[in-house]
Amino acid sequence: MAKHLTLTERAFIERALAQDYSFAYIGKVLDRSDTTIAREVKRYRVFVERTVGRNDCIYYQTCLRNRLCGENAFNCYLRCKLCTDADCRELCDHYVSKDCAKLNRAPYVCTGCTEQKSCRRNHAYYTAHRAQAAYRKELSSSRRGIRTEPERLVEIGKLLSPLIARGQSINQILVNHSGEIGLSEKTIYNYIDSNAFSVKNIDLPKKVVYRQRRKKQPLTKMEYRCRCGRTIEDFNSFLEMNPDIPVVEMDTVKGKRTKGKVLLTLIFRQSSFMLIFLMKDGTQSSVLSVFDSLTKELSLRAFRALFPVILTDNGVEFKDADSLEFAPSNCQRTRIFYCDPQASWQKPHIEKSHTLLRRILPKGTSFDDLTQEEIRLLICHLNSVPREILHNRTPFACFTGEYEKKLLDLLTCSPVPPDEVCLKPALLKHPTK
């Protein structure tokens, strides 16, 4: 049973009151208590004023009485209802208040009253749409403002500030400290908007409102030899025939526009675990060198299990599909498929993870001074961030298979404690612009 009354239930209450049903009957039909129905009617009933002026007597409009003060008013020709020196409500025997005593007991409204048409007192009515509008307004206003004690806000602020300074998101902080904070993610954002903490919106990693994106069509249909049998349509058909096969997305991240070191990134869709490899340049031979090295270190069998299908873009570094698919021994190790040209949304997992990577290595940062140890540090921190798509678990927590553990041992990567995760350029010692 819903906690709050709906518009449909309020419409039934309005009809039932017109038919003079009791609160007990209404509550039984709606599976609510009669007290709930009574509170609803009293809270949202609307009064209709039948008298105008400071005097609330029901005969105010037609009253012609004067000289109610006695002998001292013999020369007074002013109507008593207009007199400012005396109150005719206390002097007149014909005074009748506009307030009806019947409205103080059930059903608290004039609906169904036999004297409703002739009664000159103020009336009260209950209407479903007015009640719903008043309810929505009250619900909205009750959720505004800050309802947490100042001392508690200071404690929460002291917990949030150092973690946000390390580049952690509100969701990531709540995953590890929800019990200590005791507030929802939406409430924290509202409090930040209200300047309740020293943290400001500008300190948050990303706080934007996304517009609904229109589905783009590929701008061109470039068909290279490598794309034959490896298009996105072929990829989707392959997944229909092999629905349980793991998929890996692949891309490169470049630093400055000048030639230099490039990052090769691969992400496992099922676990969102991202691998990063430092290459001397963005050529086909550098990508192939990474593949051959992994095949040699892991074994062909492990490589096949970890990377059975790879989806990538149409970058020139990935054009040698045959060499990537086959090991030096001419045994097939993977299947390569290509997205449509300029259709990065077809590999969303790796594009989303690149936004985290760019917090540490902003665009324009040179990768020439990066070392393999710093790349290992990048992998550890990025994969220690909880993801909503993983039900707030980290990629490390989901990357637990036999071959996955073998890969982690090869790369010497391990999870970082939650409060030590850093997504700022300060993580690395010398990223230079």
N, C-alpha and C positions, 0 to 999 in steps of 0.2 A: 504494500500500500504506500502510495506517495505521501511524503510528509506535508506538502503544501496543497491546498485546494486548487483545482484547475478551473478554467473558464467554464467548461462543461458542467462541473459540479456546482459552480456558483449559479449557472442558469437554472439548474434543477431546484436549487434553494429558492430562487426568485419565483418560479412557478408554484412550488409547494406552499410558499407563504401566501400567495394569491388564493390558493384553495383551502387556506386555513388549516394546514397540517401542522402537527406539533413538531418541536425540535427533536423529540425522541424518534418519531417516525422518519424524519429526514435523515437523522444520523444513522438509523438502521439501514436505510436504502443505500446510503453512501459509504457504509462501513466506517462511520466516524462516531465519536461520542456526542451526546446532545450538548455537552458543554462547549465542544469545539464549534458547533453550529451557532450556539448562542453568542459566543465571542465574535464569530465572523460577522453576524448581523449587527451587533452593537458597535463593532469597530468601523465598519464600512457603510453604515446607514447614512443617508443624506437628509438634512432638514430643509424644509421649504418654509421660509418666513412668510407669515400671513399678515403681520403688522409692520408698520414703518414708523420710525421716530424713537425718541428716548423712552416713551411710555409704552410698556408692553401689554397694555390692556387690549383685549380682543375687540372692544367697542371704541377704540381710540379714533378711528376714522370718522365715525358718525356721532360721536359724543358732543352734546351742546351744553353740558352742565357748567354752571358758574356759581360764584358766591358760596362755595363749600366751606370757606373759612369761618363763616358765622357773621355776626353783626359788624365786625370790623371791615368786612368786604362789601358793605352796603353800596358804596359808590364805585365798586370795581365792575367793569363791564367786560373784562378779559375772560375768555374761556379757561377753565381750571386746568385743562390739559396743556395749555400753553404757558401757564404761570411758572415763573422761576423761583418765587419766594416760598411756595408750598408744594407738597407732593400729593397730587390727587389720589395716588394709589393708596395712600394711608387714610385719606379723608372720605373717599367715596365708598358707599356701601355696594355699589354696582360693579366694582372693579373685579375683573376676572382675568387671571394671568393667561398668557399665550401658551405657557408650558402645560402639556397634558400629563396627568399622573399615570395614565395607562402606558405611556412610553417608558416607564420605569420598571415594567414587568413584561414578561414574554407576551407576544413575540417582538416587542420593542419597536415595531413599525405600525403604521396606520393601514397597511394592506390587509384587506379583509374586514376592517372595522365597519359596522353598520351605520355609524354616524359620520363617516368620512366625508361625504359630500356637503353636509350641512354644518360641520364643525368649523369654527372660525379660529381655532388654535393652530399653532404651527404643526405641520405634518412631518412625518419621517418615513422615508421609503428606502428599500434595498433593491438595487439593480445590479445585475451581474457584470455588465461592462464597466460601470463606474467602480465597482468593487475591485475588478481585475486591474484597472488602471491605477487605482490607489495602492493596490498590493505591489504592483511592479515598481512604482515610484518609491515606495517605502523600502522594498528589497534593495533597490539600487543605492539609496541614500545610506542604508545601514551598512553597506560594504565599503563606503568611502572613508577616507581619513585613516589615521593611525590609531590602532586599538591595543598596541603593545606598550607596556610600562617603559618609561625613559631608561631606567636602570637596565632593563632587559635589552633594549635597543643598543645600548653601549656595549654589552657583552657580545651581541651578535655582530656588531660592527667590528669589534676587535678580532673576531674569528674570520670575517669575510675579507677584510682589507689585505692582510699578507698573502692570502691565497689568490685573490684577484690580481695582486701585484705580480704574481708568478705566471699570470696568463690563463688561469683556470676559469671556466665558465660557471655560472650559477648552478646549472644542472650538475656539473661535475662535483662541485662543493657539496651539494645536497646529498648526492649518492653516498658520500663518506661521512657527512655530519648532520644528517636530517634529524637525528634524535637530539642533538645539541641545539640546533636552530629552532626546530618546532614550527616553522612557517613553510608555506608552499612556495614554489618557484615564482608564481604570478604575484604573490603578496610581496616577496622580496623586491621584484622589479617595481611594483607600485611604491614601495617605501623608498627605493632609490630615486624614483621620479619626484617624490615628496621631500627629498633632501634629508631623510631621516638618518642616513649614515654619512660618514666622510667619503665613502665611495660615490663616484658620480658616473653618469652614463658614459662619459668619455673614457672611463677606466675599463669598461667592459670590453671583452674581446670582440664582440659583434652584437650590435643591438639595432636591427633594422626590421622594417616591415616589408616582407616580400610580396610583390605583385604576382598575380597568377600569370604564369608564363604561357605564351601562345606556342603551340607546337610548330616548330620550324621545319621547313622542308630543306633537304640538302640543296645547297646553292649550285653544285655541279655534280655531274655523274662521271667523274674521272674513273676510267676502268684500266688499271694497269694489269700486267700479266699476273702479278702476285695476287690480285684480288679475285681471279677466276676460281669459283668454288669456295671463296672465303668471305663473301659479303655478309652483311648483317642479316639478310634473309636466310642465307645458308646457316648462319649461327643459330637463328631461332628455330629453324627446322631440325638442326642437330640436337638442340636442347629438348625439343618435343619427343625425339626418339630416345634421348638419354636424360630424363628429368632429374636424376639424382647425381649427375656428374658435377664435381666442383668446378667453379669458374674463377679464373684469375684475370684481373684487368691490368693492363700495362701502359705506361706512359713515360715521358721524360720531363724533367724540370730543368730549365736553363737559368743561369744567373744573368750576368751582363750580356748585352747583345754581341760583344766581341767574342772571339773564339776562346775557349777555355774549358774547364771541367764542367761536366753535366751529370745530373742525378738520374738514374734509372729507377723508377718506382713500380712495384707490383703489389697489388692488394688482393687478398683472398675474400671473395664476396661473403662466404658463410660466416667468417669470423671478423671481418673488417681489419685483419692484421696486414700492415703495410711493411714491405721490405724496401730498403733503399740501398742502392749501390752507386759508388762514386766512380765515374768513368772519365778518362782523360779528355774525351771529346764526344760529340754526338754523332758518331759515324756508325755504319752497319757493323764494322769489324769490332768496335767496342762493345756493342750489344751482344754480338755473337760470342765475344770473349767471356762475358758474364755467364751466358748460358752454358758454355763448355766447361767453365770452372765449377759451376754448381753441379753439373752432371758428373764431373770427375770426383768431387768431394763427397757428394751424397750417394752416388751410384745411379745408374740408369733407371733402376726399378723405383727408387725413392723419388727421382725427378718426375717420372710418369705419374706417380700417385699424387704428388703435390701440385703439378702443373699440367693436368690432362688437357685443359682447354684454356687458351689465352685470347682475350679480346683486347685489341689495341686500335690506335688511330692510323692515319695514312702518312705519318712522318717518314721522311726518307730513311731514317735509321732503322725502320722496321720492314723495308721493302724486300729484303732477302728472306722471304718466308721459308723457302726450301731449306736453307741452312739452319734456320731457327728450329724448324720442325724435326730435323734429323740430326742425330749425334754424329761425331766424327767416325763412328763405326758403321754409319749408314742405317742405324736402327732408329725408328721413329720414337721420339720422346714426348711430343706434344702436338696439339692442333692449333693453328693460328687463324684467327678471324679478324676482319677489319670493320670498323664502324663506317657509316657513310661519311663522305668528306664534310667537314665543318659541322659535325653532329656530335659534339662532346657529351650531350645529355644521354647518349646511348651507353656510356660507361660512367654512370653517376657516382659509384662508390669511390673511385679513385679521384675524381674531380672534387668531391666533398672532402676527402682526406687531404688534398693539396691545400685547402684553405687553412687547415691546422699547421701544415708544414710552412706555409707562408707567414705565419705569425712569428716563427723563429728565423726564417730566411726570407725577409721581404723582397719584393720584386726589385731588381737592380743590384742585388747583393752578389758579389763575386764569389764563386765557389773554389777559386784557385788555391786558397789557403786552407781549405778544409782537409782534415785528416780522416783516416779510416776509423780512428777512435771516436772522433766527433760524430761520424755517421752512425756508429754503434749507439752513441748517446742519444742521437735523434730517434732511432728506432725504439729505444727503451722508453723514452718519455712520451712519444706520440701514441704508442700502443698501450700506455698505462692510463689513457683518458677513457672514462666510462662513456658508452654510446647508448643513446636512447633506442636505436634499432636493435641493440643486443640486450634490451631490458635492463639498461644501466650497468651492464657488466663491461669489463675491459676486453679488448682484443686478446690480451694475454690469457685471460680466463677462458676464452673460447678456443684458443689455439693449443689443443691438448692431445692431439693424436700422436701415434708412434713416430711417424715421419716428421711431424711438426716439431716434436721435441728434439729430434735429430738435427733439424735445421737450426733450432735455437742454440743448441750446443755448438754447432759449427760457427755461428755468428757471435757466440758468447753474449747473448742478450737475455735479460731478466727484467721482471716488472719493477717499477719504481714505486716506493711508498706513496700513498695518495697525496699527502700534504707536501711532498717534495717534487711533484710534477711541475715542470716549468715550460711554458709555451711562449717565452719571450726571447729576443735576440741575445739576452744576457746568458742564456744557456751555453752558448758557444763562446770561446775565448776571443776569437779574432775574425768574425765575419766582417769584411770591409766592403764599403760602397764603391 
